[in-house]
C-alpha cells in the first residue's frame, strides 16, 4: 500500500472513468483510495449516473455506504425499488443485491464508501 498522504481536492478535478458497458451513463471518480492515497480503511468514490442510466444489478460480500448529493432516482434492494433524492443516505449490507437507476432529468450523483480491501 502507498504511504498515506494529506489531500485536499475539488471532486471535479478528479478524473471520471466510464464505469463500463454493463453500466450505461455511469462514471466513477476515485476521490480517496487505498492505492493512490494510502487510505488504510475506506475508499471514497463519487458516482454520477446520467438520466436513464443505471449501475449493474449486482452484489458483493461487503457493505456500501452512500450519500445522495444531487438528482433523483431509485435504488433496488433485493428486488424492491426505493426512491432516492438529494440528501438521502443509503446503507447496503454485505451480500445485498442492488442497483441504482436515474429516473430523473438531471444527473444522479452520490458518494460511495467501501472498504479498501474490496477495491471495487
PAROGU-182103 format. One record per atom (N, C-alpha, C): residue number from 0; atom name; x, y, z. Coordinates in Angstrom, 1 decimal, decimal comma. Atoms other than C-alpha are relative to their C-alpha. Layout:
<recs>
+-----+-------+--------+--------+--------+
| num | atome |      u |      v |      w |
+-----+-------+--------+--------+--------+
| NUM |    CA |      X |      Y |      Z |
...
+-----+-------+--------+--------+--------+
</recs>
This chain:
<recs>
+-----+-------+--------+--------+--------+
| num | atome |      u |      v |      w |
+-----+-------+--------+--------+--------+
|   0 |     N |    0,9 |   -1,2 |    0,0 |
|   0 |    CA |    0,0 |    0,0 |    0,0 |
|   0 |     C |    0,9 |    1,2 |    0,0 |
|   1 |     N |   -0,7 |   -1,2 |    0,0 |
|   1 |    CA |    1,1 |    3,5 |   -0,7 |
|   1 |     C |    0,0 |    0,7 |    1,3 |
|   2 |     N |    0,0 |   -0,8 |   -1,3 |
|   2 |    CA |    2,1 |    5,8 |    2,2 |
|   2 |     C |   -1,1 |    1,0 |    0,0 |
|   3 |     N |    1,1 |   -0,9 |   -0,1 |
|   3 |    CA |   -0,8 |    7,8 |    3,4 |
|   3 |     C |    0,4 |    1,5 |   -0,2 |
|   4 |     N |   -0,3 |   -1,4 |    0,3 |
|   4 |    CA |   -0,9 |   11,4 |    2,2 |
|   4 |     C |   -1,2 |    0,9 |    0,4 |
|   5 |     N |    1,1 |   -0,9 |   -0,3 |
|   5 |    CA |   -2,9 |   14,5 |    3,2 |
|   5 |     C |   -0,4 |    0,5 |   -1,4 |
|   6 |     N |    0,5 |   -0,3 |    1,3 |
|   6 |    CA |   -5,2 |   15,5 |    0,4 |
|   6 |     C |   -1,2 |    1,0 |    0,1 |
|   7 |     N |    1,1 |   -0,9 |    0,2 |
|   7 |    CA |   -7,5 |   18,4 |   -0,5 |
|   7 |     C |   -0,1 |    0,2 |   -1,5 |
|   8 |     N |    0,2 |   -0,1 |    1,5 |
|   8 |    CA |   -9,0 |   18,4 |   -4,0 |
|   8 |     C |   -1,5 |    0,3 |   -0,2 |
|   9 |     N |    1,4 |   -0,1 |    0,5 |
|   9 |    CA |  -12,2 |   19,6 |   -5,7 |
|   9 |     C |   -0,4 |   -1,3 |   -0,7 |
|  10 |     N |    0,3 |    1,3 |    0,6 |
|  10 |    CA |  -14,0 |   16,4 |   -6,7 |
|  10 |     C |   -0,1 |    0,1 |   -1,5 |
|  11 |     N |    0,1 |    0,0 |    1,5 |
|  11 |    CA |  -14,5 |   17,6 |  -10,3 |
|  11 |     C |    1,4 |    0,0 |   -0,6 |
|  12 |     N |   -1,4 |    0,1 |    0,4 |
|  12 |    CA |  -10,7 |   17,8 |  -10,5 |
|  12 |     C |    0,6 |   -1,4 |   -0,1 |
|  13 |     N |   -0,4 |    1,4 |    0,1 |
|  13 |    CA |  -10,5 |   14,0 |  -10,1 |
|  13 |     C |   -0,6 |   -0,6 |   -1,2 |
|  14 |     N |    0,5 |    0,5 |    1,3 |
|  14 |    CA |  -10,8 |   12,3 |  -13,4 |
|  14 |     C |   -1,1 |   -1,0 |    0,1 |
|  15 |     N |    1,1 |    0,9 |    0,0 |
|  15 |    CA |  -14,0 |   10,5 |  -14,1 |
|  15 |     C |    0,3 |   -1,1 |   -1,0 |
|  16 |     N |   -0,2 |    1,1 |    0,9 |
|  16 |    CA |  -13,8 |    7,0 |  -15,6 |
|  16 |     C |   -1,4 |   -0,6 |   -0,3 |
|  17 |     N |    1,2 |    0,6 |    0,4 |
|  17 |    CA |  -16,5 |    5,3 |  -17,5 |
|  17 |     C |   -0,1 |   -1,3 |    0,7 |
|  18 |     N |    0,1 |    1,2 |   -0,8 |
|  18 |    CA |  -17,9 |    2,5 |  -15,4 |
|  18 |     C |    0,1 |   -1,3 |   -0,8 |
|  19 |     N |   -0,1 |    1,2 |    0,9 |
|  19 |    CA |  -18,3 |    0,0 |  -18,3 |
|  19 |     C |   -1,3 |   -0,2 |   -0,7 |
|  20 |     N |    1,2 |    0,3 |    0,8 |
|  20 |    CA |  -20,7 |   -1,4 |  -20,8 |
|  20 |     C |   -1,2 |   -0,5 |    0,8 |
|  21 |     N |    1,1 |    0,5 |   -0,9 |
|  21 |    CA |  -22,8 |   -3,0 |  -18,0 |
|  21 |     C |   -0,6 |    1,1 |    0,8 |
|  22 |     N |    0,6 |   -1,2 |   -0,8 |
|  22 |    CA |  -23,5 |    0,5 |  -16,6 |
|  22 |     C |   -0,1 |    1,2 |   -0,9 |
|  23 |     N |    0,2 |   -1,1 |    0,9 |
|  23 |    CA |  -24,8 |    2,8 |  -19,3 |
|  23 |     C |   -0,2 |    1,4 |    0,7 |
|  24 |     N |    0,2 |   -1,3 |   -0,5 |
|  24 |    CA |  -24,4 |    6,5 |  -18,5 |
|  24 |     C |    0,6 |    0,2 |    1,4 |
|  25 |     N |   -0,6 |   -0,1 |   -1,4 |
|  25 |    CA |  -22,3 |    5,9 |  -15,3 |
|  25 |     C |    1,5 |    0,3 |   -0,1 |
|  26 |     N |   -1,4 |   -0,2 |   -0,2 |
|  26 |    CA |  -19,0 |    7,4 |  -14,4 |
|  26 |     C |    0,3 |   -0,1 |    1,5 |
|  27 |     N |   -0,5 |    0,1 |   -1,3 |
|  27 |    CA |  -16,9 |    7,0 |  -11,3 |
|  27 |     C |    1,3 |    0,8 |    0,2 |
|  28 |     N |   -1,2 |   -0,7 |   -0,4 |
|  28 |    CA |  -14,3 |    9,2 |   -9,6 |
|  28 |     C |    0,5 |   -0,6 |    1,3 |
|  29 |     N |   -0,7 |    0,6 |   -1,2 |
|  29 |    CA |  -11,9 |    7,6 |   -7,1 |
|  29 |     C |    0,5 |    1,2 |    0,8 |
|  30 |     N |   -0,4 |   -1,2 |   -0,7 |
|  30 |    CA |  -11,8 |   10,5 |   -4,7 |
|  30 |     C |    1,1 |   -0,3 |    1,1 |
|  31 |     N |   -1,0 |    0,5 |   -1,0 |
|  31 |    CA |   -9,8 |    8,7 |   -1,9 |
|  31 |     C |    0,1 |   -1,5 |   -0,2 |
|  32 |     N |   -0,2 |    1,5 |    0,1 |
|  32 |    CA |   -8,3 |    5,3 |   -2,4 |
|  32 |     C |    1,2 |   -0,5 |    0,7 |
|  33 |     N |   -1,2 |    0,6 |   -0,6 |
|  33 |    CA |   -6,0 |    3,0 |   -0,7 |
|  33 |     C |    1,2 |   -0,1 |   -0,9 |
|  34 |     N |   -1,1 |    0,1 |    0,9 |
|  34 |    CA |   -4,0 |    2,5 |   -3,8 |
|  34 |     C |    0,7 |    1,4 |   -0,3 |
|  35 |     N |   -0,6 |   -1,3 |    0,4 |
|  35 |    CA |   -3,4 |    6,2 |   -4,8 |
|  35 |     C |    0,3 |    0,8 |    1,2 |
|  36 |     N |   -0,2 |   -0,9 |   -1,1 |
|  36 |    CA |   -3,7 |    7,9 |   -1,4 |
|  36 |     C |    0,5 |   -0,7 |    1,3 |
|  37 |     N |   -0,4 |    0,7 |   -1,2 |
|  37 |    CA |   -2,7 |    5,2 |    1,1 |
|  37 |     C |   -1,0 |    0,0 |    1,1 |
|  38 |     N |    1,1 |    0,0 |   -1,0 |
|  38 |    CA |   -6,1 |    5,3 |    2,8 |
|  38 |     C |    0,0 |   -1,4 |    0,6 |
|  39 |     N |   -0,1 |    1,4 |   -0,5 |
|  39 |    CA |   -5,9 |    2,3 |    5,2 |
|  39 |     C |   -1,3 |   -0,7 |    0,1 |
|  40 |     N |    1,3 |    0,7 |   -0,3 |
|  40 |    CA |   -9,6 |    1,6 |    5,7 |
|  40 |     C |   -1,1 |    0,1 |   -1,1 |
|  41 |     N |    1,1 |   -0,2 |    1,0 |
|  41 |    CA |  -12,0 |    3,2 |    3,2 |
|  41 |     C |    0,4 |    0,6 |   -1,3 |
|  42 |     N |    0,0 |   -0,7 |    1,3 |
|  42 |    CA |  -12,3 |    4,2 |   -0,4 |
|  42 |     C |   -1,2 |    0,9 |   -0,1 |
|  43 |     N |    1,2 |   -0,9 |    0,2 |
|  43 |    CA |  -14,5 |    7,2 |   -1,2 |
|  43 |     C |    0,0 |    0,2 |   -1,5 |
|  44 |     N |    0,2 |   -0,2 |    1,4 |
|  44 |    CA |  -15,9 |    7,4 |   -4,7 |
|  44 |     C |   -1,2 |    0,9 |   -0,2 |
|  45 |     N |    1,2 |   -0,8 |    0,5 |
|  45 |    CA |  -18,3 |    9,8 |   -6,5 |
|  45 |     C |   -0,5 |   -0,7 |   -1,2 |
|  46 |     N |    0,6 |    0,7 |    1,2 |
|  46 |    CA |  -20,6 |    8,0 |   -8,9 |
|  46 |     C |   -1,1 |    1,0 |   -0,5 |
|  47 |     N |    0,9 |   -0,9 |    0,7 |
|  47 |    CA |  -22,6 |   10,0 |  -11,5 |
|  47 |     C |   -0,7 |   -0,8 |   -1,0 |
|  48 |     N |    0,9 |    0,7 |    0,9 |
|  48 |    CA |  -25,5 |    8,5 |  -13,4 |
|  48 |     C |   -0,8 |    1,0 |   -0,8 |
|  49 |     N |    0,7 |   -0,9 |    0,9 |
|  49 |    CA |  -26,9 |   10,3 |  -16,4 |
|  49 |     C |   -1,5 |   -0,4 |    0,0 |
|  50 |     N |    1,4 |    0,4 |    0,1 |
|  50 |    CA |  -30,7 |   10,4 |  -16,9 |
|  50 |     C |   -0,2 |   -1,3 |   -0,8 |
|  51 |     N |    0,2 |    1,3 |    0,7 |
|  51 |    CA |  -31,9 |    6,9 |  -17,9 |
|  51 |     C |    1,1 |   -1,0 |    0,2 |
|  52 |     N |   -1,1 |    1,0 |   -0,2 |
|  52 |    CA |  -28,6 |    5,3 |  -16,8 |
|  52 |     C |   -0,2 |   -0,8 |    1,2 |
|  53 |     N |    0,1 |    0,9 |   -1,2 |
|  53 |    CA |  -28,1 |    2,6 |  -14,2 |
|  53 |     C |    1,4 |   -0,7 |    0,2 |
|  54 |     N |   -1,1 |    0,9 |   -0,4 |
|  54 |    CA |  -25,4 |    0,7 |  -12,3 |
|  54 |     C |   -0,4 |   -1,4 |   -0,3 |
|  55 |     N |    0,4 |    1,4 |    0,2 |
|  55 |    CA |  -25,2 |   -3,1 |  -12,8 |
|  55 |     C |   -0,9 |   -0,4 |    1,2 |
|  56 |     N |    0,7 |    0,7 |   -1,0 |
|  56 |    CA |  -27,6 |   -5,2 |  -10,8 |
|  56 |     C |    1,0 |   -1,1 |    0,6 |
|  57 |     N |   -1,1 |    0,9 |   -0,5 |
|  57 |    CA |  -25,1 |   -6,9 |   -8,5 |
|  57 |     C |    0,0 |   -0,1 |    1,5 |
|  58 |     N |   -0,2 |    0,1 |   -1,5 |
|  58 |    CA |  -24,0 |   -8,0 |   -5,0 |
|  58 |     C |    1,5 |   -0,2 |    0,2 |
|  59 |     N |   -1,4 |    0,3 |   -0,4 |
|  59 |    CA |  -20,7 |   -8,4 |   -3,2 |
|  59 |     C |    0,0 |   -0,2 |    1,5 |
|  60 |     N |    0,0 |    0,4 |   -1,4 |
|  60 |    CA |  -19,6 |   -9,5 |    0,2 |
|  60 |     C |    0,4 |    1,1 |    1,0 |
|  61 |     N |   -0,3 |   -1,1 |   -0,9 |
|  61 |    CA |  -19,0 |   -6,0 |    1,7 |
|  61 |     C |   -1,1 |    1,0 |   -0,1 |
|  62 |     N |    1,0 |   -1,0 |   -0,1 |
|  62 |    CA |  -21,2 |   -3,1 |    2,7 |
|  62 |     C |    0,3 |    1,2 |   -1,0 |
|  63 |     N |   -0,1 |   -1,3 |    0,7 |
|  63 |    CA |  -21,8 |    0,2 |    0,7 |
|  63 |     C |   -0,7 |    1,0 |    0,9 |
|  64 |     N |    0,6 |   -1,2 |   -0,7 |
|  64 |    CA |  -22,4 |    3,5 |    2,4 |
|  64 |     C |   -0,1 |    1,1 |   -1,0 |
|  65 |     N |    0,3 |   -0,9 |    1,0 |
|  65 |    CA |  -24,0 |    6,0 |    0,1 |
|  65 |     C |   -0,7 |    1,3 |    0,5 |
|  66 |     N |    0,7 |   -1,3 |   -0,3 |
|  66 |    CA |  -25,0 |    9,7 |    0,3 |
|  66 |     C |   -0,3 |    0,6 |   -1,3 |
|  67 |     N |    0,5 |   -0,6 |    1,3 |
|  67 |    CA |  -27,1 |   11,2 |   -2,5 |
|  67 |     C |    0,3 |    1,5 |    0,1 |
|  68 |     N |   -0,4 |   -1,4 |    0,1 |
|  68 |    CA |  -25,5 |   14,5 |   -3,4 |
|  68 |     C |   -1,0 |    0,9 |   -0,8 |
|  69 |     N |    1,0 |   -0,7 |    0,9 |
|  69 |    CA |  -27,9 |   15,6 |   -6,2 |
|  69 |     C |   -0,7 |   -1,0 |   -0,9 |
|  70 |     N |    0,8 |    0,8 |    0,9 |
|  70 |    CA |  -30,5 |   14,3 |   -8,5 |
|  70 |     C |   -1,0 |   -0,8 |    0,7 |
|  71 |     N |    1,0 |    0,9 |   -0,6 |
|  71 |    CA |  -33,1 |   11,7 |   -8,0 |
|  71 |     C |    0,0 |   -1,3 |   -0,9 |
|  72 |     N |    0,1 |    1,3 |    0,7 |
|  72 |    CA |  -33,7 |    8,0 |   -8,9 |
|  72 |     C |   -0,5 |   -1,0 |    1,0 |
|  73 |     N |    0,5 |    1,1 |   -0,9 |
|  73 |    CA |  -34,2 |    4,7 |   -7,2 |
|  73 |     C |    1,2 |   -0,9 |    0,2 |
|  74 |     N |   -0,9 |    1,1 |   -0,2 |
|  74 |    CA |  -32,1 |    2,0 |   -5,6 |
|  74 |     C |   -0,9 |   -1,2 |    0,2 |
|  75 |     N |    0,7 |    1,3 |   -0,1 |
|  75 |    CA |  -33,3 |   -1,5 |   -6,0 |
|  75 |     C |    0,8 |   -0,8 |    1,0 |
|  76 |     N |   -0,7 |    0,8 |   -1,1 |
|  76 |    CA |  -32,5 |   -3,6 |   -2,9 |
|  76 |     C |   -0,8 |   -1,3 |    0,1 |
|  77 |     N |    0,7 |    1,4 |    0,0 |
|  77 |    CA |  -33,3 |   -7,4 |   -3,1 |
|  77 |     C |   -1,3 |    0,0 |   -0,8 |
|  78 |     N |    1,1 |    0,1 |    0,9 |
|  78 |    CA |  -35,7 |   -6,8 |   -5,9 |
|  78 |     C |   -1,1 |    1,1 |    0,2 |
|  79 |     N |    1,0 |   -1,0 |   -0,2 |
|  79 |    CA |  -37,7 |   -3,9 |   -4,4 |
|  79 |     C |    0,6 |    1,4 |   -0,2 |
|  80 |     N |   -0,5 |   -1,3 |    0,4 |
|  80 |    CA |  -37,3 |   -0,3 |   -5,7 |
|  80 |     C |   -0,4 |    1,0 |    1,1 |
|  81 |     N |    0,2 |   -1,0 |   -1,0 |
|  81 |    CA |  -36,9 |    2,6 |   -3,2 |
|  81 |     C |    0,4 |    1,4 |   -0,6 |
|  82 |     N |   -0,4 |   -1,3 |    0,5 |
|  82 |    CA |  -36,9 |    6,3 |   -4,3 |
|  82 |     C |    1,1 |    0,6 |    0,8 |
|  83 |     N |   -1,1 |   -0,8 |   -0,7 |
|  83 |    CA |  -33,8 |    8,4 |   -3,5 |
|  83 |     C |    0,1 |    1,3 |   -0,7 |
|  84 |     N |   -0,3 |   -1,3 |    0,5 |
|  84 |    CA |  -33,0 |   12,0 |   -3,9 |
|  84 |     C |    1,0 |    0,7 |    0,9 |
|  85 |     N |   -1,1 |   -0,8 |   -0,7 |
|  85 |    CA |  -30,5 |   14,7 |   -2,7 |
|  85 |     C |   -0,3 |    0,0 |    1,5 |
|  86 |     N |    0,1 |    0,0 |   -1,5 |
|  86 |    CA |  -29,8 |   14,4 |    1,0 |
|  86 |     C |   -0,3 |   -1,4 |    0,6 |
|  87 |     N |    0,3 |    1,4 |   -0,5 |
|  87 |    CA |  -30,8 |   10,7 |    1,3 |
|  87 |     C |    1,3 |   -0,7 |    0,3 |
|  88 |     N |   -1,1 |    0,9 |   -0,3 |
|  88 |    CA |  -28,4 |    8,2 |    2,9 |
|  88 |     C |   -0,5 |   -1,4 |   -0,2 |
|  89 |     N |    0,3 |    1,4 |    0,3 |
|  89 |    CA |  -28,4 |    4,5 |    1,8 |
|  89 |     C |    1,1 |   -0,8 |    0,6 |
|  90 |     N |   -0,9 |    1,1 |   -0,4 |
|  90 |    CA |  -26,8 |    1,6 |    3,6 |
|  90 |     C |   -0,3 |   -1,3 |   -0,6 |
|  91 |     N |    0,2 |    1,3 |    0,6 |
|  91 |    CA |  -26,4 |   -1,6 |    1,7 |
|  91 |     C |    0,9 |   -1,0 |    0,7 |
|  92 |     N |   -0,8 |    0,9 |   -0,8 |
|  92 |    CA |  -25,4 |   -4,5 |    3,9 |
|  92 |     C |    0,8 |   -1,0 |   -0,9 |
|  93 |     N |   -0,7 |    1,0 |    0,8 |
|  93 |    CA |  -22,9 |   -7,2 |    2,7 |
|  93 |     C |   -0,9 |   -1,0 |   -0,6 |
|  94 |     N |    0,7 |    1,0 |    0,7 |
|  94 |    CA |  -24,3 |   -9,6 |    0,2 |
|  94 |     C |   -1,4 |    0,5 |   -0,6 |
|  95 |     N |    1,3 |   -0,5 |    0,5 |
|  95 |    CA |  -27,3 |   -7,4 |   -0,7 |
|  95 |     C |    0,1 |    0,2 |   -1,5 |
|  96 |     N |    0,2 |   -0,2 |    1,5 |
|  96 |    CA |  -28,4 |   -7,5 |   -4,4 |
|  96 |     C |   -0,5 |    1,5 |   -0,1 |
|  97 |     N |    0,4 |   -1,4 |    0,1 |
|  97 |    CA |  -28,7 |   -3,8 |   -5,5 |
|  97 |     C |    0,4 |    0,6 |   -1,4 |
|  98 |     N |   -0,2 |   -0,7 |    1,2 |
|  98 |    CA |  -28,8 |   -1,4 |   -8,4 |
|  98 |     C |   -0,5 |    1,4 |    0,2 |
|  99 |     N |    0,5 |   -1,4 |    0,0 |
|  99 |    CA |  -29,1 |    2,4 |   -8,8 |
|  99 |     C |   -0,4 |    0,3 |   -1,4 |
| 100 |     N |    0,5 |   -0,5 |    1,3 |
| 100 |    CA |  -31,2 |    3,9 |  -11,6 |
| 100 |     C |   -0,3 |    1,5 |    0,1 |
| 101 |     N |    0,3 |   -1,4 |    0,1 |
| 101 |    CA |  -31,5 |    7,5 |  -12,6 |
| 101 |     C |   -1,4 |    0,1 |   -0,7 |
| 102 |     N |    1,3 |   -0,2 |    0,6 |
| 102 |    CA |  -35,2 |    8,2 |  -13,1 |
| 102 |     C |   -0,4 |    1,4 |   -0,1 |
| 103 |     N |    0,3 |   -1,5 |    0,0 |
| 103 |    CA |  -34,9 |   12,0 |  -13,0 |
| 103 |     C |    0,5 |    0,6 |   -1,3 |
| 104 |     N |   -0,4 |   -0,7 |    1,2 |
| 104 |    CA |  -34,0 |   14,6 |  -15,6 |
| 104 |     C |    1,4 |    0,7 |    0,1 |
| 105 |     N |   -1,3 |   -0,5 |   -0,1 |
| 105 |    CA |  -30,6 |   15,6 |  -14,2 |
| 105 |     C |    0,9 |   -1,1 |    0,6 |
| 106 |     N |   -0,8 |    1,1 |   -0,5 |
| 106 |    CA |  -27,6 |   13,5 |  -13,2 |
| 106 |     C |   -0,3 |   -0,3 |    1,5 |
| 107 |     N |    0,1 |    0,5 |   -1,3 |
| 107 |    CA |  -27,9 |   11,4 |  -10,1 |
| 107 |     C |    1,4 |   -0,2 |    0,5 |
| 108 |     N |   -1,4 |    0,0 |   -0,4 |
| 108 |    CA |  -24,7 |   11,9 |   -8,1 |
| 108 |     C |    0,0 |   -0,4 |    1,5 |
| 109 |     N |   -0,1 |    0,4 |   -1,4 |
| 109 |    CA |  -23,8 |   10,1 |   -4,9 |
| 109 |     C |    1,4 |   -0,5 |    0,4 |
| 110 |     N |   -1,3 |    0,4 |   -0,6 |
| 110 |    CA |  -20,8 |    9,4 |   -2,7 |
| 110 |     C |   -0,2 |   -1,5 |    0,4 |
| 111 |     N |    0,1 |    1,5 |   -0,3 |
| 111 |    CA |  -20,0 |    5,7 |   -2,1 |
| 111 |     C |    1,3 |   -0,3 |    0,8 |
| 112 |     N |   -1,1 |    0,5 |   -0,8 |
| 112 |    CA |  -17,8 |    4,4 |    0,7 |
| 112 |     C |    0,0 |   -1,5 |    0,1 |
| 113 |     N |   -0,2 |    1,4 |   -0,2 |
| 113 |    CA |  -16,4 |    0,9 |    0,7 |
| 113 |     C |    1,3 |   -0,3 |    0,6 |
| 114 |     N |   -1,3 |    0,3 |   -0,6 |
| 114 |    CA |  -13,6 |   -0,9 |    2,5 |
| 114 |     C |    1,1 |   -0,1 |   -1,1 |
| 115 |     N |   -1,1 |    0,0 |    0,9 |
| 115 |    CA |  -10,2 |   -0,5 |    0,9 |
| 115 |     C |    0,3 |   -1,4 |   -0,6 |
| 116 |     N |   -0,4 |    1,3 |    0,4 |
| 116 |    CA |   -9,5 |   -4,2 |    0,8 |
| 116 |     C |   -0,9 |   -0,6 |   -1,1 |
| 117 |     N |    0,9 |    0,5 |    1,0 |
| 117 |    CA |  -12,5 |   -4,7 |   -1,5 |
| 117 |     C |    0,1 |    0,6 |   -1,4 |
| 118 |     N |   -0,4 |   -0,7 |    1,2 |
| 118 |    CA |  -11,5 |   -2,2 |   -4,2 |
| 118 |     C |   -0,9 |   -0,1 |   -1,2 |
| 119 |     N |    0,8 |    0,0 |    1,2 |
| 119 |    CA |  -14,5 |   -2,4 |   -6,5 |
| 119 |     C |   -0,5 |    1,4 |   -0,3 |
+-----+-------+--------+--------+--------+
</recs>
